[in-house]
Amino acid sequence: MMVAMETTVIDQQAQEAEIEAIKQVIARLEHSQQNELPEEFVGLFRADAIWTTGHGKRLTGRDQISSFTHQVLPGAMKDSTATYEVADVLFIRPDVAAVKAHAQYLTLEGEPIGNAGTPLYVMAKEDGQWLLVACQNTEVIAE
């Protein structure tokens, strides 16, 4: 995994702890999707977050994100699952990070469904908790 810290330097131990906390947020995102838990999913976003879905739908604010998630998540995982893995973390400041992940939908037997995804999550640490602030889901189109 590539980690870059150019504008602000924090010590290695603090950086590793923050990366682990960020990975836990992405693990909760995966858990909430796999288990079809819209409230858990929505709770990962800051109240004023923006999110562009993998199909280009722009959602502004937790209320829109919640409405969309409650429509699409229940039932979405009955025949499949999804995995998310943090690939890169770029700290913009010690409390703001750009996080690239690898996402893949899978059959219940573990076979890939469709193309992989490469979401970008801009996250901010507020009151000791990392939250999703600006997110863009992008499908990887095979060449």
C-alpha positions in Angstrom: 0.0 0.0 0.0 1.3 3.4 -0.9 1.1 6.1 1.8 2.1 9.7 1.1 2.5 12.6 3.5 3.9 15.6 1.8 2.2 18.7 3.1 2.1 17.8 6.8 4.3 15.3 8.6 3.1 13.2 11.5 5.2 10.6 13.2 5.2 7.0 11.9 3.4 5.5 14.9 0.6 8.1 14.7 0.3 7.7 11.0 -0.1 3.9 11.4 -2.8 4.3 14.0 -4.7 6.7 11.7 -4.4 4.3 8.8 -5.8 1.5 11.0 -8.7 3.7 12.0 -9.4 4.5 8.4 -9.3 0.8 7.5 -11.9 0.2 10.2 -14.3 2.7 8.6 -13.9 0.9 5.3 -14.4 -2.4 7.1 -17.7 -1.1 8.6 -18.7 0.1 5.1 -18.1 -3.4 3.8 -20.0 -5.0 6.8 -23.0 -2.6 6.4 -23.2 -3.5 2.7 -22.7 -7.2 3.1 -25.4 -7.3 5.9 -27.7 -4.8 4.2 -27.6 -2.3 7.2 -28.5 1.1 5.7 -28.3 2.9 9.1 -24.8 1.6 9.8 -23.8 2.6 6.2 -25.3 6.1 6.4 -23.7 6.7 9.9 -20.3 6.6 8.2 -20.9 9.9 6.4 -20.6 13.4 7.7 -23.9 15.2 7.7 -22.9 17.4 4.7 -21.2 14.7 2.7 -21.3 14.4 -1.1 -21.3 11.0 -2.9 -21.3 10.1 -6.5 -22.5 6.5 -7.0 -20.9 4.1 -9.4 -23.6 5.0 -12.0 -23.0 8.8 -11.6 -25.9 9.7 -9.3 -24.9 12.7 -7.2 -26.1 12.6 -3.6 -25.7 15.7 -1.4 -26.0 15.4 2.4 -26.7 12.5 4.7 -30.5 12.8 4.1 -30.1 12.1 0.3 -27.5 9.4 1.0 -29.9 7.8 3.5 -32.9 8.0 1.1 -30.9 6.4 -1.7 -29.3 3.7 0.5 -32.7 2.7 2.0 -34.0 2.2 -1.5 -31.1 0.2 -2.9 -29.5 -1.7 -0.1 -32.3 -3.9 1.3 -32.3 -7.0 -0.9 -29.2 -6.0 -2.8 -27.0 -8.7 -1.3 -29.4 -11.7 -1.3 -27.5 -13.3 -4.2 -24.1 -11.7 -3.9 -21.7 -9.9 -1.6 -19.1 -7.2 -1.9 -15.6 -6.6 -0.6 -13.6 -3.4 0.0 -9.9 -3.1 0.6 -7.9 0.0 1.2 -5.3 0.4 -1.5 -3.8 3.9 -0.8 -4.0 6.6 1.8 -2.8 10.1 1.1 -2.9 12.4 4.1 -3.8 15.9 3.0 -3.5 17.0 6.6 -3.3 14.9 9.7 -7.1 15.0 10.0 -8.0 14.8 6.2 -7.2 11.9 4.0 -7.8 10.7 0.4 -8.4 7.0 0.5 -8.4 4.8 -2.6 -10.0 1.4 -2.3 -10.5 -1.7 -4.3 -14.1 -3.0 -4.5 -15.5 -6.1 -6.0 -19.0 -7.7 -6.1 -18.9 -11.4 -5.7 -21.3 -14.4 -6.0 -22.0 -16.1 -2.7 -19.5 -18.7 -3.9 -16.8 -16.0 -4.2 -16.7 -15.6 -8.0 -16.3 -12.0 -9.2 -19.4 -10.3 -10.7 -18.9 -7.6 -13.2 -16.0 -5.2 -13.2 -14.1 -4.2 -10.1 -14.6 -0.8 -8.5 -12.0 1.8 -7.5 -13.8 4.2 -5.1 -12.2 7.4 -3.8 -13.1 8.5 -0.3 -12.1 11.8 1.1 -12.3 11.4 4.8 -12.1 13.9 7.8 -11.4 13.1 11.4 -13.9 15.0 13.6 -14.3 14.5 17.3 -11.9 11.6 17.1 -13.8 9.7 14.4 -13.0 9.4 10.7 -16.0 10.1 8.5 -16.7 9.9 4.8 -17.0 13.5 3.4 -16.6 13.3 -0.4 -16.9 10.0 -2.2 -16.8 8.9 -5.8 -17.5 5.3 -6.8 -15.9 4.3 -10.2 -16.2 1.1 -12.1 -13.0 -0.2 -13.7 -13.7 -0.8 -17.3 -11.6 -3.7 -18.7 -9.7 -2.8 -21.8 
